[in-house]
Amino acid sequence: MPTLFRFFAVVALLAVVGFAAMWALATFVEPSPHEITVPVATPHSSS
């Protein structure tokens, strides 16, 4: 039983670290807006 408890503790610790990293990225990192140009292919007619 201690092995199962240790496994769940490690999984919980990894989950907490992952959520903390996501929270830190969402809170402290500001995205820089910039224009995006995407070329659109025009369909060619067969006639």
Secondary structure, 3 states (H helix, E strand, C coil): CHHHHHHHHHHHHHHHHHHHHHHHHHHHCCCCCCCCCCCCCCCCCCC
